Amino acid sequence: MNDIILLKLGELVLKGLNRHNFEEQLMANARRRLHTCGEFKVSTKQSITYVEPKGDDCDMDAAFEAMKKVFGAAGVCRCRACEKDKEAMLSAVKEFLGPQLLAAKTFKVECKRSDKAFPLNSIQLAQYLGGELDDAYPHLTADMHHPDLTVYVEVRDTAAFVHGDTEPGAGGLPVGMGGRAVSLLSGGIDSPVASWMMAKRGLCLEMVHFFSYPYTSPEAKQKVLDLAKILTPWTGRLVVHVVPFTAIQEELRRSCPEELFTILMRRFMMRIAGAVAKRTGAGALVTGESLGQVASQTMEAMRCTGAVTDLPIFRPVVGMDKEEIVRISRKIGAFETSILPYEDCCTVFTPKHPRLKPTLAECLRAEEKLDVEGLVQAAVDGVERIHISADKG
């Protein structure tokens, strides 16, 4: 039998009558991520999703790496399938885990029997396999508490499966089960992390980026597209809506008090993101705001920016400090790109002394001088839609 990949389901197993919907979405997402790795059969049974290659030309290493980034799977392991026969299982263990058995000094065997028709129970099977391995590898010592290698054997309905330690999966819920949202993606550290965290909760994302040429360079725009591409192994394909923002920022600088510039700019961003959400059928906005991190992220400032939309605003990093955010950024591979020295539209027009505790009334007074609807509509009409996928940008 072929080597296969097993996805161990996480919180999906806690779902009720709609659990099959989550499983179907997980399998659909897995199939899409596998299309560059070869042809695979993906199925789910007894809280396990099976990823089976249909031919010898499948890239199992690439498939395994791809499956570790599929939200909904708590654990991922590569294993050997074999006949439900104790001698066949022993042979599979020696063949599949042979190098690890030779390298280890201590071991133990853990068995799970889902197929109750199999004549040996879990303890009896583990005793048999452990004894045979002890005889076959004299350098090994059994250690039930802290072994160098744990040999796992699972007897299921269709076959028996042999594998070593399970690697952590992405966890969370399958992308697509939480609905659709628009995420404001800058070139910084926080917004890619916020996007990743909400995708982990099952949200399908559309990205919005605000581009202020010539104040920000084409390299700054490309940096954001690169960040979106880094996210796609986790999120699936993304569309980045690049919004021309120069005219709005120049009008704010001409007509509004400098100390309110940042908060008024953020209010325009939320309006435009809301308009993109309406166009795309999204039901929420996602931002990378962290309470108190910068002037536009005080409680009062966030109240003013959120007042322009009736959509829920998800701020998953709002209670995290920078070290926590950076840790996730490194984990998902975005950090080195995020710190590239290209300024975005927020940093270029930052006032010297921004208002830390703006009020909604003063924001409204400042905006009376502006054609708010006209500026928003012009920006939305000028949006450039860029499709990003994991295999090509």
N, C-alpha and C positions, 0 to 999 in steps of 0.2 A: 504494500500500500504506500501511497505518497505521503511525504511530509505535508502537514497542513498548519494553519494558524488558527488558534482559538482566541476569541474575544470573550472575556468574562464580564458579564453585565453587572453594572453597579446599582444605582438607585432605581433603575428601570424595573427591577424585580419587586419593588414596593408598590408599583402601580396596580390599579384594579382592573375593571372591565375594559379599559382602553389601553391596557399594556401592549396589545398587539400592534397598535398604531405607532408606539414608540419603537418597537422592534422592527417594524417595516421601514420606518424612517432611518434607523441605524443601518439596516442592510442596504437601503438605497444610497446612503451617503458613502458606505464602504465600497460599493460597486463603482461609484464615480471616482473615488480616490485610487482605485485599482486599475483604471483603464489603460494607464501607461505601463503597467507592470506585466501585462499578459491577460489571458482569459481565465477567470476564476468563477467558481460556483460559491455563492454566499447564501447560507441558510441558518435558521435559528431553531434550537430545540433545547428544552430543559435549561433555560437561562444561559445558554452558550450559543454564540454565533460562530459558525464554522466557515472558514475561508479556505477553499480547496482548489488547487491549481488544476486546470483541465488539460494541461500539456507540459512537456518537459522544458519548453522555452520560457516558462513564466519566471520572472525575476523575484524569487522568494525573499531575498534580502531587502529589496526596495519595497515589496509589499508589506513586510513586517514593520519597516520604519513608517510607512504610510498609516498602518493600522494603529500605531501608538498615538497618532494625532487625531483619531476619530472620536469626537465627543460622544459619550454614552457607554464606552467600554472602560471598566475600572481596571482591568488587567489584560495583558496580551502575552501569549506564549506560542512559541513554535514547537510543534510536537510531531511524533511519529504515530500514525494509526496502524493498528495491527488486528489480527484475529482475536476473538474473545476466548483465548486458550492460554493457560498459564505458561506453557513452554514458548508460545509465540510472543507473549509479553516479555519474558526473560530475554529472548533473542533480540527483541526490539530495544530493550533497555541497553544491552551490550553494544548494539550497533549505533544507536542514536546518541547515547550518553557516554560512549567509550572513552573519548579523550578527557572528559570531565571526571570520570571515575578513576582514570589513571593519575590525574593531577591532584585529586583530593586525598586527604588523609583520614577523614571521618565522613560517615554518611548515615542516612536513614531512609526508609521507604515509607511513603504515605499512599494509601490506596482509598479510592472512593468507588462504591458500587451503586450506580443508579439502576442498573439492570438487575433486579432481584432474582431473575431466573439463573443467573450465573451461580454455579454450585458452591464456590468459596465466598465467605463473607470478607469484608474489608481487612479485618485483622488476620484471618487465615492467609489471604493472598499476600499481605505485607510480610508475614512471617516466612512464607515460601520464597518470595523474591529476595528478601534480606538474607536468608540463609544461603541461597545459591550465589548471590553476589559476594558474600563474605568468603565463600570457598573459591570463587573465581578470581578474586582480587585480594591476595593475602596481605597486602600492605594497608588495606582499609580496616578501620575500626568503627563499629557501630556506635553512634552517639545520638541519643534521642532528644537532646536538649539544644546543642549548638553545633550541628554538623556542618562540615565544609560544603557538602552537597546533599540536597534532598531530592530523591527520585520520586516523582509523582506518577501514579498510574490510575487512570479513571476508566472504569468499565461502564460504558453507556449503551444505549439501545442499538446503535448501528455498528459500533466497533469499540475497541479499547484504545486508549490514548496514553502515550508515554511522553513525559517532558520534565525539564528541570524547573528552576524557579520561574515564576511568572513575573514579568516586568510590569511596572505601573502603566496603566493606560491614561487617556486624557481625562476620564471621569465625566461628570456632568450629564447633560441630556443631549440627545441628537439634535444637530442644527436643523431648524425648520419646525420643531415642535413648539417653540415659544412665540411664534409669529415673526413679523418683520419689523425692523427698526432702522433708523438713519443714525449713523455714528459720525460725529464731527472729528475728522482725522487731521491733526496737525503734524508737524515734523518733529514733535517732542517725544518724550518718554511715556507720558501718561496716557495719551489717547489710544495708542495701539494696545496698551495693557487693558484699558477699559473695554475696548472692542473685543479683545480675546476673552475677557471675563464674561461678557454678556453672550458671546457665541457659545461659551461653555454652558450657559443656562438655556440653550436651545434656540437663541435668536438667529434669524437669517438677517444679514446686515447689508445695507447700502451705505457707502461711505461718501461724505461730503468734505471737500477741501477748499479753502478760501485762498485764492492766488492773486497777489497784488503786483503784477508786472507793470513797470520795470523796477519797482522797489524791491521785489524779491526775484531771484534769478531762476532760469529754467532748471538749474541744478537743484534748487529747493523744491521745485515741483516734482522732479524725478525722484528725489529722496522720499517723498510721500508715496509715490507709486511703488517704490521699492519696499517701503514698509507694508503697503497693502499686499504685495506679492509674498512677503514673509508670513503674513497672516493666512494666506490661502490654504496651506496644508491643513490648517485647523478649521477654517471657516468654509472652505469650498470657494468656488468662483466668486469674485467681487466686482461690483461696478463702482468706480470712483467718479463722483460728480464734481468736476473742478469748476468752481464758481469765480468769475471775474469780480474782484472785490475792490479794485483800485478806485473807481469812481465814488463808491460809498465812503471810503476812508478820506479821500480828498475833500468831499463835501462836508464830512464831519469836522475836518481840520479848519475849513473855512468858516463854518457856521456855529460851532458848538464850543462850550468851555473846555479848555484843555484837560482839566482834572476829571471830566466826565467822559473823555474820549474812549477809554477802554471799555467802560460799561455800556456805552451806546453802541460801540462796535459789536460787542457780544450780543446785544439785543437784536441787531440786524442779522447776525449769524443765526440766531435761534429762529427768527422769522423765515429766513431763506431755507434753513434746514427743514422747518415745518412745511414749507411749500413743496420741497422735494419729497418729503414724506407723503404728502397728499397725492402727488403725481405717481408715486411708486406703490401706493397702497400700504405704506408703513404706519404702524400704530403707536410709535414711541420714538424718542430721541435718546442718544447715548453721548455723554461727554466724559472727558478725563479730569473733571474738576476734583480737587482735593481741598478740603476745608482749610482755609488760612494759608495756603501755599503761596498765592500771589494776591495782588490787590483785587482782581476780579473774581476771587474765589472766597471772599468773606460771606457770611450768612446773608448780610444785607444785599451784597452784590448779586448773589445767586437768586435772591427773591426778585430783584429787578429784572434779571435776564430771563427768568422763568415766566414772568408775567405776560410775555408777548405771545405765548402759545398755550393752547389747552391740551396739548399732548403730554402724556407722562414723560418725565425726564429721568433716565436712569444714570446715576453717578456711582458706579461700582467701586471707585477708588476714593470716595469722599472721606472715609475715615482712616485711610492708610497713610503712613509716613513715607518719605521718599525712599528709604532703604527697602521697604516692603515692595514698593512699585518697581524699583530697579531690579530686585531679585526676580520678579516675574518677567520683566523685560529681558533679562539675560536668559531665563528658562526658555522663552519662546523664540529667541534668536533675533530680537529686534534692537537690543541695546546699542550695538556698535553702529548701526545705521542711524538710530535716533540721535546720537551725539555728534554726528557729522556737522561741521560748522556752517550750515546754510540757514540764514534767518528766515522765519516765516512772517506772515502779515501781522501777527500780533506783536512781535518784538520790534519790528521796524517803526511802528507808530506809537510806541509806548510813551505816555506823558512822563515828565520828570516827577510830578507829585500827584499820582492818581488818587481819587477819592476812595477811601477805604470803606466808608459806610454811606453809600448813596441812598437816596430815598426815591421811591417810585414817582413822587410828585415832581421832583426836580428833573428827572429823566424825561417825563412827559413834557415839561415846559421847554426843555432844550430841543425836543423833537418837533415842537410846533413850527420851527423855522425850516423844516425839511419836508420834502415830498416823499414821505416814507413809502407809501404804496408804489410810487413810480420807481424809486430806487430799487426796491425789492424785486419788482417785476422785471426790470431791465437786467438785474443780476441773474434771475432765474432763466430768462430767455437766452442768456449768453452761456449757460452751463455747457461744458464739454463732458461727455460721458465716455469714460475709458474702461474697457473690460480687462480684468486682470485674472489670470488663472495660475495654478502652481507650475505648469509646464511651459507656459509662455506668457510674456507680459503684454 
